[in-house]
Amino acid sequence: MPKLKTHRGAAKRFKKTASGKIKRQKAFKSHILTSKTAKRKRQLDTPTFVSKSDEHRVGRMIPYK
């Protein structure tokens, strides 16, 4: 079987953990921050995991990470 190409856009956005889960950052933290509360901005900073339904698709885009 030939080698698979990594989707470079996905490689910059997702990381695999040691247990195999896929970690991602949350959206809505890049601009228009003055109207968001400090609590909301702080919670948007914390990484989270890709949902179970999307895990397979994202995993195929980053096969060797």
N, CA, C and O atoms as CSV, one atom per row, in Angstrom:
chain,resi,resn,atom,element,x,y,z
A,1,MET,N,N,0.843,-1.184,0.000
A,1,MET,CA,C,0.000,0.000,0.000
A,1,MET,C,C,0.888,1.247,0.000
A,1,MET,O,O,1.865,1.309,0.746
A,2,PRO,N,N,0.553,2.243,-0.834
A,2,PRO,CA,C,1.390,3.442,-0.894
A,2,PRO,C,C,1.275,4.291,0.367
A,2,PRO,O,O,0.337,4.167,1.155
A,3,LYS,N,N,2.267,5.156,0.519
A,3,LYS,CA,C,2.230,6.081,1.659
A,3,LYS,C,C,1.082,7.061,1.462
A,3,LYS,O,O,0.720,7.393,0.334
A,4,LEU,N,N,0.517,7.517,2.569
A,4,LEU,CA,C,-0.579,8.483,2.524
A,4,LEU,C,C,-0.026,9.886,2.723
A,4,LEU,O,O,0.919,10.087,3.486
A,5,LYS,N,N,-0.612,10.840,2.043
A,5,LYS,CA,C,-0.203,12.234,2.243
A,5,LYS,C,C,-0.973,12.820,3.413
A,5,LYS,O,O,-2.171,12.586,3.566
A,6,THR,N,N,-0.269,13.583,4.232
A,6,THR,CA,C,-0.891,14.293,5.338
A,6,THR,C,C,-1.539,15.559,4.804
A,6,THR,O,O,-0.943,16.278,4.003
A,7,HIS,N,N,-2.754,15.828,5.246
A,7,HIS,CA,C,-3.435,17.076,4.894
A,7,HIS,C,C,-2.781,18.177,5.719
A,7,HIS,O,O,-2.945,18.223,6.938
A,8,ARG,N,N,-2.037,19.066,5.057
A,8,ARG,CA,C,-1.208,20.036,5.782
A,8,ARG,C,C,-2.042,21.030,6.604
A,8,ARG,O,O,-1.609,21.467,7.670
A,9,GLY,N,N,-3.219,21.381,6.116
A,9,GLY,CA,C,-4.089,22.277,6.876
A,9,GLY,C,C,-4.550,21.618,8.165
A,9,GLY,O,O,-4.603,22.261,9.214
A,10,ALA,N,N,-4.883,20.334,8.089
A,10,ALA,CA,C,-5.322,19.591,9.272
A,10,ALA,C,C,-4.157,19.374,10.238
A,10,ALA,O,O,-4.344,19.401,11.454
A,11,ALA,N,N,-2.963,19.161,9.701
A,11,ALA,CA,C,-1.794,18.916,10.544
A,11,ALA,C,C,-1.484,20.119,11.430
A,11,ALA,O,O,-0.963,19.965,12.534
A,12,LYS,N,N,-1.806,21.317,10.943
A,12,LYS,CA,C,-1.551,22.530,11.722
A,12,LYS,C,C,-2.628,22.767,12.780
A,12,LYS,O,O,-2.415,23.540,13.714
A,13,ARG,N,N,-3.774,22.114,12.644
A,13,ARG,CA,C,-4.903,22.370,13.540
A,13,ARG,C,C,-5.153,21.270,14.569
A,13,ARG,O,O,-5.762,21.528,15.607
A,14,PHE,N,N,-4.697,20.062,14.300
A,14,PHE,CA,C,-4.997,18.925,15.175
A,14,PHE,C,C,-3.725,18.220,15.620
A,14,PHE,O,O,-2.727,18.192,14.900
A,15,LYS,N,N,-3.779,17.646,16.831
A,15,LYS,CA,C,-2.676,16.829,17.346
A,15,LYS,C,C,-3.266,15.557,17.919
A,15,LYS,O,O,-4.350,15.579,18.502
A,16,LYS,N,N,-2.559,14.447,17.757
A,16,LYS,CA,C,-3.000,13.200,18.370
A,16,LYS,C,C,-2.368,13.069,19.748
A,16,LYS,O,O,-1.196,13.395,19.939
A,17,THR,N,N,-3.157,12.588,20.710
A,17,THR,CA,C,-2.638,12.356,22.054
A,17,THR,C,C,-2.078,10.944,22.125
A,17,THR,O,O,-2.232,10.163,21.186
A,18,ALA,N,N,-1.434,10.618,23.230
A,18,ALA,CA,C,-0.853,9.287,23.398
A,18,ALA,C,C,-1.929,8.199,23.404
A,18,ALA,O,O,-1.674,7.062,23.007
A,19,SER,N,N,-3.126,8.556,23.856
A,19,SER,CA,C,-4.218,7.570,23.902
A,19,SER,C,C,-4.947,7.458,22.566
A,19,SER,O,O,-5.836,6.621,22.411
A,20,GLY,N,N,-4.571,8.302,21.597
A,20,GLY,CA,C,-5.165,8.213,20.267
A,20,GLY,C,C,-6.286,9.195,20.005
A,20,GLY,O,O,-6.806,9.255,18.891
A,21,LYS,N,N,-6.668,9.965,21.008
A,21,LYS,CA,C,-7.696,10.984,20.788
A,21,LYS,C,C,-7.088,12.133,19.994
A,21,LYS,O,O,-5.867,12.279,19.935
A,22,ILE,N,N,-7.942,12.944,19.385
A,22,ILE,CA,C,-7.462,14.067,18.574
A,22,ILE,C,C,-7.847,15.371,19.260
A,22,ILE,O,O,-9.022,15.638,19.514
A,23,LYS,N,N,-6.828,16.179,19.554
A,23,LYS,CA,C,-6.997,17.426,20.282
A,23,LYS,C,C,-7.153,18.580,19.295
A,23,LYS,O,O,-6.543,18.586,18.226
A,24,ARG,N,N,-7.979,19.556,19.669
A,24,ARG,CA,C,-8.189,20.730,18.823
A,24,ARG,C,C,-8.374,21.961,19.695
A,24,ARG,O,O,-8.632,21.864,20.895
A,25,GLN,N,N,-8.234,23.131,19.059
A,25,GLN,CA,C,-8.497,24.386,19.749
A,25,GLN,C,C,-9.940,24.807,19.472
A,25,GLN,O,O,-10.551,24.348,18.508
A,26,LYS,N,N,-10.472,25.670,20.314
A,26,LYS,CA,C,-11.831,26.155,20.122
A,26,LYS,C,C,-11.839,27.372,19.205
A,26,LYS,O,O,-10.845,28.089,19.097
A,27,ALA,N,N,-12.964,27.592,18.552
A,27,ALA,CA,C,-13.130,28.723,17.638
A,27,ALA,C,C,-13.591,29.965,18.405
A,27,ALA,O,O,-13.831,29.905,19.611
A,28,PHE,N,N,-13.709,31.074,17.704
A,28,PHE,CA,C,-14.244,32.347,18.213
A,28,PHE,C,C,-13.311,33.050,19.190
A,28,PHE,O,O,-13.789,33.743,20.088
A,29,LYS,N,N,-12.001,32.897,19.044
A,29,LYS,CA,C,-11.064,33.559,19.949
A,29,LYS,C,C,-10.114,34.485,19.188
A,29,LYS,O,O,-9.101,34.915,19.740
A,30,SER,N,N,-10.426,34.796,17.933
A,30,SER,CA,C,-9.456,35.551,17.139
A,30,SER,C,C,-9.721,37.055,17.047
A,30,SER,O,O,-8.772,37.837,16.973
A,31,HIS,N,N,-10.975,37.473,17.050
A,31,HIS,CA,C,-11.256,38.917,16.951
A,31,HIS,C,C,-12.615,39.219,17.572
A,31,HIS,O,O,-13.344,38.307,17.963
A,32,ILE,N,N,-12.950,40.503,17.659
A,32,ILE,CA,C,-14.161,40.990,18.342
A,32,ILE,C,C,-14.188,40.470,19.784
A,32,ILE,O,O,-15.193,39.930,20.247
A,33,LEU,N,N,-13.071,40.644,20.475
A,33,LEU,CA,C,-12.943,40.096,21.827
A,33,LEU,C,C,-13.471,41.047,22.898
A,33,LEU,O,O,-13.672,40.637,24.042
A,34,THR,N,N,-13.698,42.304,22.543
A,34,THR,CA,C,-14.143,43.267,23.559
A,34,THR,C,C,-15.565,42.971,24.024
A,34,THR,O,O,-15.925,43.295,25.156
A,35,SER,N,N,-16.368,42.364,23.173
A,35,SER,CA,C,-17.750,42.076,23.547
A,35,SER,C,C,-17.904,40.740,24.266
A,35,SER,O,O,-19.008,40.376,24.669
A,36,LYS,N,N,-16.807,40.010,24.427
A,36,LYS,CA,C,-16.866,38.713,25.102
A,36,LYS,C,C,-16.347,38.862,26.531
A,36,LYS,O,O,-15.421,39.629,26.793
A,37,THR,N,N,-16.955,38.119,27.441
A,37,THR,CA,C,-16.552,38.216,28.846
A,37,THR,C,C,-15.206,37.535,29.055
A,37,THR,O,O,-14.775,36.709,28.251
A,38,ALA,N,N,-14.551,37.904,30.160
A,38,ALA,CA,C,-13.246,37.318,30.477
A,38,ALA,C,C,-13.379,35.815,30.680
A,38,ALA,O,O,-12.506,35.051,30.267
A,39,LYS,N,N,-14.464,35.391,31.313
A,39,LYS,CA,C,-14.689,33.954,31.549
A,39,LYS,C,C,-14.818,33.202,30.218
A,39,LYS,O,O,-14.242,32.129,30.038
A,40,ARG,N,N,-15.580,33.784,29.298
A,40,ARG,CA,C,-15.777,33.138,28.001
A,40,ARG,C,C,-14.458,33.026,27.234
A,40,ARG,O,O,-14.169,31.985,26.644
A,41,LYS,N,N,-13.658,34.098,27.243
A,41,LYS,CA,C,-12.369,34.085,26.546
A,41,LYS,C,C,-11.413,33.086,27.176
A,41,LYS,O,O,-10.662,32.410,26.473
A,42,ARG,N,N,-11.439,32.993,28.503
A,42,ARG,CA,C,-10.584,32.038,29.213
A,42,ARG,C,C,-10.969,30.598,28.869
A,42,ARG,O,O,-10.100,29.748,28.678
A,43,GLN,N,N,-12.263,30.333,28.791
A,43,GLN,CA,C,-12.719,28.981,28.463
A,43,GLN,C,C,-12.430,28.618,27.008
A,43,GLN,O,O,-12.244,27.444,26.689
A,44,LEU,N,N,-12.391,29.622,26.118
A,44,LEU,CA,C,-12.064,29.364,24.718
A,44,LEU,C,C,-10.578,29.030,24.542
A,44,LEU,O,O,-10.187,28.468,23.520
A,45,ASP,N,N,-9.751,29.375,25.537
A,45,ASP,CA,C,-8.317,29.082,25.478
A,45,ASP,C,C,-8.009,27.600,25.656
A,45,ASP,O,O,-7.013,27.104,25.130
A,46,THR,N,N,-8.865,26.888,26.398
A,46,THR,CA,C,-8.555,25.503,26.755
A,46,THR,C,C,-8.792,24.571,25.571
A,46,THR,O,O,-9.830,24.656,24.914
A,47,PRO,N,N,-7.837,23.682,25.293
A,47,PRO,CA,C,-8.026,22.733,24.191
A,47,PRO,C,C,-9.135,21.734,24.520
A,47,PRO,O,O,-9.439,21.491,25.688
A,48,THR,N,N,-9.723,21.171,23.497
A,48,THR,CA,C,-10.750,20.151,23.676
A,48,THR,C,C,-10.497,19.044,22.666
A,48,THR,O,O,-9.514,19.093,21.928
A,49,PHE,N,N,-11.368,18.051,22.624
A,49,PHE,CA,C,-11.179,16.925,21.729
A,49,PHE,C,C,-12.179,16.972,20.580
A,49,PHE,O,O,-13.277,17.511,20.712
A,50,VAL,N,N,-11.777,16.399,19.459
A,50,VAL,CA,C,-12.656,16.282,18.298
A,50,VAL,C,C,-13.779,15.323,18.675
A,50,VAL,O,O,-13.543,14.337,19.372
A,51,SER,N,N,-14.999,15.603,18.221
A,51,SER,CA,C,-16.140,14.749,18.557
A,51,SER,C,C,-15.949,13.345,17.978
A,51,SER,O,O,-15.239,13.152,16.991
A,52,LYS,N,N,-16.595,12.383,18.612
A,52,LYS,CA,C,-16.460,10.976,18.219
A,52,LYS,C,C,-16.845,10.770,16.751
A,52,LYS,O,O,-16.222,9.977,16.046
A,53,SER,N,N,-17.876,11.491,16.297
A,53,SER,CA,C,-18.353,11.312,14.926
A,53,SER,C,C,-17.370,11.850,13.889
A,53,SER,O,O,-17.362,11.382,12.751
A,54,ASP,N,N,-16.535,12.831,14.266
A,54,ASP,CA,C,-15.567,13.411,13.326
A,54,ASP,C,C,-14.177,12.800,13.459
A,54,ASP,O,O,-13.317,13.034,12.610
A,55,GLU,N,N,-13.947,12.018,14.516
A,55,GLU,CA,C,-12.620,11.495,14.812
A,55,GLU,C,C,-12.031,10.687,13.648
A,55,GLU,O,O,-10.848,10.824,13.336
A,56,HIS,N,N,-12.839,9.861,13.016
A,56,HIS,CA,C,-12.357,9.013,11.927
A,56,HIS,C,C,-11.914,9.851,10.728
A,56,HIS,O,O,-10.864,9.597,10.138
A,57,ARG,N,N,-12.721,10.852,10.374
A,57,ARG,CA,C,-12.380,11.700,9.219
A,57,ARG,C,C,-11.111,12.500,9.460
A,57,ARG,O,O,-10.245,12.579,8.589
A,58,VAL,N,N,-11.003,13.091,10.639
A,58,VAL,CA,C,-9.812,13.889,10.952
A,58,VAL,C,C,-8.593,12.972,11.055
A,58,VAL,O,O,-7.504,13.335,10.611
A,59,GLY,N,N,-8.771,11.796,11.634
A,59,GLY,CA,C,-7.677,10.837,11.762
A,59,GLY,C,C,-7.092,10.423,10.425
A,59,GLY,O,O,-5.888,10.189,10.315
A,60,ARG,N,N,-7.944,10.330,9.401
A,60,ARG,CA,C,-7.464,9.975,8.061
A,60,ARG,C,C,-6.645,11.095,7.442
A,60,ARG,O,O,-5.783,10.846,6.599
A,61,MET,N,N,-6.912,12.335,7.857
A,61,MET,CA,C,-6.164,13.468,7.313
A,61,MET,C,C,-4.775,13.595,7.940
A,61,MET,O,O,-3.867,14.164,7.335
A,62,ILE,N,N,-4.612,13.058,9.163
A,62,ILE,CA,C,-3.297,13.137,9.832
A,62,ILE,C,C,-2.837,11.725,10.218
A,62,ILE,O,O,-2.773,11.392,11.402
A,63,PRO,N,N,-2.519,10.898,9.215
A,63,PRO,CA,C,-2.238,9.487,9.493
A,63,PRO,C,C,-0.968,9.205,10.313
A,63,PRO,O,O,-0.904,8.193,11.011
A,64,TYR,N,N,0.030,10.073,10.239
A,64,TYR,CA,C,1.314,9.764,10.887
A,64,TYR,C,C,1.631,10.666,12.064
A,64,TYR,O,O,2.735,10.588,12.604
A,65,LYS,N,N,0.711,11.516,12.483
A,65,LYS,CA,C,0.984,12.442,13.568
A,65,LYS,C,C,0.835,11.768,14.921
A,65,LYS,O,O,1.030,12.408,15.954
